[in-house]
Amino acid sequence: MDGTALLRWGRACLDGLENRREEINALNVFPIPDADTGTNLLATMRAAMDAAAARGPVGPVSALSAHDVAAAMARGATIGARGNSGIILSQVLRGIAEAVRSEPLTATTLRDALNRASVLVREALSEPIEGTILTVLDCAAASAASCPDTSLADVALAAADGAAKALGDTPSQLGVLRAAGVVDAGARGLVVLLDSLVSITFGEIPTRPEYAPREPITVRSAEDNPETGSAAPQYEVMYLLADTDQDRVTQLRARLAELGDSVVVVGDGDRSWSAHVHCADAGAAVEAGLAVGKLSGIRIESFALARHEPPHDMTSGHLVTHTTMDSAKEIDGPADRGILAVAAGDGAAELFEDAGAVVLAGDGAVTAADLLAAIRAMPNREVLVLPNGALPAHDLVAVGVAARDAHRDVLLLPSASMVQGFAALAVHDRGRIAVDDAFAMSEAAATTRWGSLRAAPERALTMVGTCEAGDGLGLVGHDVVVIDHDVRAAGLTLLDRMLAFGGELVTLLMGAAAPDGLAGELAAHIGESFPGVEVTVYSGGQHGDLVQIGVE
């Protein structure tokens, strides 16, 4: 099989997983009975195929090598993995990629691929559990290795049949499966992948028993299940990891094992790693990753909600939320919902309060503990938080996880500045359900470009050159884009830069140390240079920023 044939196999896997998704979901009782294994495997395979499609051939389609396709699929699956099963699937694809570095997928390289995948998966797990996809993958590799035939089709069939037999044995190896009367869900997904390979090489798909349970499954809670570990996990945490190495990844795997179970940390064989853990302290799991590399794609899902709603991406620049069932229900009348906003300056605090928000003073340094205490002091069942740049993303993730409980839903919105917070609050509507309200507010914040004018406190090197103490600094977001010895001139140039891409409304939030007449000068410049743009000026009283600017 060359690259083109591997793409056909990938499409066959998508079809098979789509057809068997509900069956696999229904089998999902271990490690957490959240009925999403089929969905996770399908989502991960889609990510793999999307990456392969994006890779594309340099020349004609026939020029695609098996390694080109398999490596792209492995990387896509690692980056887009969903759940424990998705991460393991990424290693099956990585095993194929490593086996076909210099030749197509043949009977010999398939044996190597399955054996390599088995080794990779065992290395990635902090505590391997038999009776799962791990055991079934081992049996598939062993069956392929012992097959005397020399054709790819025969070896693929041997591997698939060996996996199917091992799948039937999983209830005898794992008590929670035996008690529920089902086979392992992730292992069922692996059989689908191997049967899809048979369908490509042999031309027909093997016939398998119907594995779906005839009746709804009742399983013990995590607290009562000794095979899932001692502490009852409340969250599934996943993230991507970069700028690290094998030694630090090993340290991360050990640390995550201290925090929870179902720990898997895998790589794509190139530069990316993906981590997964079930734990009670999601914030600590994120901090463990930050200690060893650069994080992205942070995802946190509550097991209490997993049957009812998908997890939310917590990547930078997007809505950072997590809701409960209560917040997703239609409600009669105004919601019991409060807004908590971090505000620096008496004027800004008054503006937020006039708009109906409760204010946490941000004139000094705001800590995660301060924000958590303020959220817990809110009397509302639903709390929307406008952090306004007071804390970094990883602290907000930890605060959000700690603040949520059975009595309160907490949604943290991506406002990186007070002017973005004002834009979000302007579209707040208590008549909407919480997730819709949060989405509208987040969209308003995200579409507000923001910047600030400051006086340099000392000589320093910036991305646009060296500034001297007292120079005017114009920032867009957190980046210095303007330096001028005249603070006022820096402000005018900053406005020109920010409005160069358009804008209908400019908000000027004047700081405590803003020079007299600066607000009028900036507003007049906008009126002369950008006719038709509306200008709103507020006295914020914040320290640090002479002016905070929002462009909508």
Residue pairs with C-beta under 8 A, 6 or more apart in sequence:
1 9
1 66
1 104
1 105
1 106
1 152
1 200
1 201
2 62
2 64
2 65
2 66
2 104
2 105
3 57
3 64
3 65
3 66
3 67
3 68
3 69
3 70
4 61
4 62
4 64
4 69
5 66
5 104
5 105
5 200
6 66
6 69
6 70
6 73
6 96
6 105
7 49
7 52
7 64
7 69
8 200
9 196
9 197
9 200
10 45
10 48
10 49
10 52
10 69
10 73
11 49
12 196
12 197
12 199
12 200
13 45
13 192
13 193
13 196
14 42
14 45
14 46
14 49
15 196
16 192
16 193
16 195
16 196
16 205
17 24
17 38
17 41
17 42
17 45
17 189
17 192
17 193
18 42
20 38
20 188
20 189
20 192
21 38
21 39
21 41
21 42
22 38
22 212
23 38
23 188
23 210
23 211
23 212
24 37
24 38
24 41
24 185
24 188
24 189
24 192
25 35
25 36
25 37
25 38
25 39
25 185
26 35
26 182
26 212
26 213
26 217
27 37
27 182
27 183
27 184
27 185
27 188
27 211
27 212
27 213
28 34
28 35
28 36
28 37
28 38
28 185
29 176
29 177
29 180
29 182
29 185
29 217
29 219
30 129
30 132
30 174
30 176
30 177
30 184
30 185
30 227
30 228
31 84
31 129
31 227
31 228
31 261
31 262
31 278
32 222
32 228
32 233
32 236
32 262
32 278
32 303
32 306
33 217
33 219
34 303
34 306
34 307
35 306
35 307
36 82
36 83
36 306
37 83
37 85
37 185
37 186
37 189
38 185
38 189
39 82
40 82
40 83
40 84
40 85
40 86
41 82
41 83
41 85
41 86
41 89
41 186
41 189
41 192
43 80
43 82
43 86
44 77
44 80
44 81
44 82
44 83
44 85
44 86
44 87
44 89
44 90
45 77
45 89
46 80
47 76
47 77
47 79
47 80
47 81
48 72
48 73
48 74
48 76
48 77
48 80
48 89
48 90
48 93
49 73
49 76
50 76
50 80
51 72
51 73
51 75
51 76
51 77
51 79
51 80
52 69
52 72
52 73
52 76
54 72
54 76
55 68
55 69
55 72
57 63
57 64
57 68
65 100
65 104
66 96
66 100
66 103
66 104
66 105
67 97
67 100
67 101
67 102
70 93
70 96
70 97
70 100
70 105
71 97
71 269
71 270
73 93
73 96
73 97
74 90
74 93
74 94
74 96
74 97
74 268
74 269
75 268
75 270
75 272
77 86
77 89
77 90
77 93
77 268
78 87
78 90
78 94
78 240
78 266
78 267
78 268
78 272
78 273
78 274
79 240
79 268
79 272
79 274
79 297
80 86
81 87
81 89
81 90
81 238
81 274
81 276
82 238
83 236
83 238
83 276
84 186
84 262
84 264
84 276
84 278
85 133
85 185
85 186
85 189
87 124
87 238
87 264
87 266
87 274
87 276
88 121
88 124
88 133
88 134
88 137
88 186
88 264
88 266
89 189
89 190
89 193
90 266
90 268
90 274
91 117
91 120
91 121
91 124
91 266
92 117
92 121
92 137
92 190
92 193
94 116
94 117
94 120
94 266
94 267
94 268
94 269
95 113
95 114
95 115
95 116
95 117
95 118
95 120
96 105
96 113
96 117
97 269
98 113
98 116
98 269
99 105
99 109
99 110
99 112
99 113
99 116
100 109
100 113
103 109
105 113
105 152
106 152
107 147
107 149
107 150
107 151
107 152
107 154
107 155
110 144
110 152
110 155
110 156
110 159
111 141
111 144
111 145
111 155
114 137
114 140
114 141
114 144
114 145
114 159
115 141
115 144
115 145
117 137
117 141
118 137
118 138
118 141
120 266
121 133
121 134
121 137
122 128
122 134
124 253
124 264
124 265
124 266
125 134
125 263
125 264
126 253
126 254
126 256
126 257
126 261
126 263
126 264
127 229
127 257
127 261
127 263
128 134
129 174
129 227
130 173
130 174
131 169
131 170
131 171
131 172
131 173
131 174
131 177
131 184
132 170
132 174
132 184
132 186
132 187
133 184
133 186
133 187
133 189
133 190
135 166
135 170
135 173
135 187
136 163
136 166
136 167
136 170
136 184
136 187
136 190
136 191
137 163
137 187
137 190
138 166
139 162
139 163
139 165
139 166
140 159
140 160
140 162
140 163
140 166
140 190
140 194
141 159
142 162
143 158
143 159
143 161
143 162
143 163
144 155
144 156
144 158
144 159
144 162
146 158
147 154
147 155
147 158
147 159
149 155
149 158
152 201
153 198
153 201
153 202
156 194
156 197
156 198
156 201
156 202
157 198
157 201
157 202
157 206
159 194
159 197
160 191
160 194
160 195
160 197
160 198
160 206
161 206
163 187
163 190
163 191
163 194
164 191
164 206
164 208
166 187
167 183
167 184
167 187
167 188
167 190
167 191
167 211
168 183
168 209
170 177
170 183
170 184
170 187
171 177
171 178
171 181
171 182
171 183
172 178
174 184
174 227
175 227
176 219
176 220
176 225
176 227
176 228
177 183
177 184
179 219
179 220
180 213
180 217
180 218
180 219
181 213
181 217
182 211
182 213
182 217
183 211
188 211
191 208
195 205
195 206
195 208
196 205
198 204
198 205
198 206
199 205
219 225
221 232
222 228
222 232
222 233
222 303
223 232
228 261
228 262
228 278
229 260
229 261
229 278
231 260
231 261
231 279
231 280
232 280
233 260
233 261
233 262
233 278
233 279
233 280
233 303
234 279
234 280
234 282
234 302
234 303
234 304
235 278
235 279
235 280
235 282
235 285
235 300
235 301
235 302
235 303
235 401
236 262
236 276
236 277
236 278
236 299
236 300
236 301
236 303
236 306
236 311
237 275
237 276
237 277
237 278
237 279
237 282
237 285
237 286
237 298
237 299
237 300
238 274
238 275
238 276
238 297
238 298
238 299
239 274
239 275
239 286
239 289
239 295
239 296
239 297
239 298
239 299
240 272
240 273
240 274
240 275
240 295
240 296
240 297
241 249
241 252
241 265
241 272
241 273
241 274
241 275
241 289
241 292
241 293
241 294
241 295
242 271
242 272
242 273
242 293
242 294
242 296
243 293
243 294
244 252
244 273
244 292
244 293
244 294
248 292
248 293
249 265
249 267
249 273
249 292
251 292
252 265
252 275
252 288
252 289
252 291
252 292
252 293
253 263
253 265
255 288
255 291
256 263
256 265
256 275
256 277
256 279
256 285
256 288
257 263
259 277
259 279
259 280
259 281
259 284
259 285
259 288
260 277
260 278
260 279
260 280
260 281
260 285
261 277
261 278
261 279
262 276
262 277
262 278
263 276
263 277
264 274
264 275
264 276
264 277
265 273
265 274
265 275
265 276
266 273
266 274
267 273
267 274
268 274
273 293
275 289
277 285
278 303
279 285
281 401
282 300
282 397
282 398
282 401
283 394
283 397
283 398
283 399
283 401
283 402
284 398
286 295
286 298
286 300
286 394
286 397
286 398
287 394
287 398
289 295
290 394
295 394
296 315
296 316
297 313
297 315
298 313
298 314
298 315
298 393
298 394
298 397
299 311
299 312
299 313
299 314
300 311
300 312
300 314
300 322
300 397
300 401
301 310
301 311
301 322
302 322
302 324
302 404
304 324
305 322
305 323
305 324
305 325
308 325
308 328
309 323
309 325
309 328
311 322
312 319
312 320
312 321
312 322
313 319
314 320
314 393
314 397
316 393
317 414
317 446
318 414
318 442
318 446
319 411
319 413
319 414
319 438
319 439
319 442
320 393
320 396
320 397
320 400
320 412
320 413
320 414
321 411
321 412
321 413
321 435
321 438
322 400
322 401
322 404
322 410
322 411
323 409
323 411
323 434
323 435
324 404
324 409
326 381
326 382
326 409
327 382
327 409
327 411
327 433
327 434
327 435
328 433
328 434
328 435
329 433
330 433
331 433
334 430
334 431
335 381
335 382
335 430
335 431
335 432
335 433
335 434
335 437
336 380
336 381
336 382
337 380
337 381
337 382
337 383
337 384
337 430
337 434
337 437
338 358
338 378
338 379
338 380
338 382
338 383
338 384
339 355
339 356
339 357
339 358
339 383
339 384
339 385
339 386
339 425
339 428
340 357
340 358
340 359
340 360
340 374
340 375
340 378
340 383
340 384
340 385
340 386
341 352
341 357
341 358
341 359
341 360
341 385
341 386
341 388
341 421
341 425
342 359
342 360
342 362
342 366
342 371
342 386
342 387
342 388
342 389
342 390
342 421
343 349
343 351
343 352
343 359
343 360
343 361
343 362
343 388
343 418
343 421
344 361
344 362
344 363
344 418
344 540
344 542
344 543
344 544
345 363
345 511
345 512
345 540
345 541
345 542
345 543
346 541
347 510
347 538
347 539
347 540
347 541
347 542
348 418
348 509
348 538
348 540
348 541
348 542
349 359
349 361
351 422
351 538
351 540
352 359
352 386
352 421
352 422
352 425
353 359
355 422
355 425
355 426
355 428
356 425
356 428
357 386
357 425
358 374
358 378
360 366
360 370
360 371
360 374
360 390
362 388
362 390
363 542
363 543
366 390
366 391
367 391
368 391
368 395
368 398
368 399
371 385
371 387
371 390
371 391
371 395
371 396
371 399
372 399
372 402
372 403
375 383
375 385
375 399
375 403
375 408
375 410
376 403
378 408
380 408
381 407
381 408
381 409
382 408
382 409
382 411
382 434
383 403
383 408
383 409
383 410
383 411
384 411
384 413
384 428
384 434
384 437
384 438
384 441
385 400
385 410
385 411
385 412
385 413
386 413
386 415
386 421
386 424
386 425
386 445
387 396
387 412
387 413
387 415
388 415
388 416
388 417
388 418
388 420
388 421
389 415
389 416
389 417
389 418
391 399
396 412
399 412
400 410
400 411
400 412
403 410
404 410
409 434
411 434
411 435
411 438
413 424
413 438
413 441
413 442
413 445
414 420
414 442
414 445
414 446
415 421
415 424
415 445
416 445
416 450
416 477
417 450
417 452
417 548
417 550
418 509
418 540
418 542
418 548
419 448
419 450
419 507
419 509
419 548
419 549
419 550
420 445
420 446
420 448
420 450
420 550
421 445
422 507
422 509
422 550
423 444
423 445
423 447
423 448
423 507
423 550
423 552
424 441
424 442
424 444
424 445
425 441
426 444
427 440
427 441
427 444
428 437
428 440
428 441
429 437
429 440
430 437
432 440
444 552
447 552
448 550
448 551
448 552
449 476
449 498
449 501
449 503
449 550
449 551
449 552
450 476
450 477
450 548
450 549
450 550
450 551
451 474
451 475
451 476
451 477
451 481
451 494
451 497
451 498
451 548
451 549
451 551
452 474
452 475
452 545
452 546
452 547
452 548
452 549
453 472
453 473
453 474
453 475
453 487
453 490
453 491
453 494
453 545
453 546
453 547
453 549
454 472
454 473
454 475
454 544
454 545
454 546
455 470
455 471
455 472
455 473
455 487
455 513
455 546
456 467
456 468
456 469
456 470
456 471
456 472
456 473
456 483
457 469
458 469
459 466
459 467
459 468
459 469
460 466
460 467
462 473
462 480
462 483
463 479
463 480
464 480
464 481
464 482
464 483
465 483
467 473
467 480
467 483
468 485
470 485
470 487
471 483
471 484
471 485
471 487
471 490
472 482
472 483
472 484
472 485
472 486
472 487
472 488
472 489
472 490
472 491
473 480
473 482
473 483
473 490
474 480
474 481
474 482
474 483
474 484
474 490
474 491
474 493
474 494
474 497
475 481
475 494
476 494
476 497
476 498
481 494
481 497
482 490
482 493
482 494
482 497
483 490
484 490
484 493
487 515
487 518
487 546
488 515
488 518
488 521
491 518
491 521
491 522
491 546
491 547
492 521
492 522
492 525
494 549
495 506
495 522
495 525
495 526
495 529
495 549
496 529
498 549
498 551
499 506
499 526
499 529
499 530
499 533
499 551
503 530
503 533
503 551
503 552
504 532
504 533
504 534
504 552
505 533
505 534
505 535
505 536
505 551
505 552
506 526
506 533
506 534
506 535
506 536
506 549
506 550
506 551
506 552
507 536
507 538
507 549
507 550
507 551
507 552
508 519
508 522
508 523
508 535
508 536
508 537
508 538
508 547
508 548
508 549
509 538
509 540
509 542
509 545
509 547
509 548
509 549
509 550
510 518
510 519
510 537
510 538
510 539
510 540
510 546
510 547
511 540
511 541
511 542
511 543
511 544
511 545
511 546
511 547
511 548
512 541
512 542
512 543
513 543
513 546
514 546
514 547
515 546
518 546
518 547
519 537
519 547
522 547
523 535
523 537
526 533
526 535
527 533
527 535
540 548
542 548
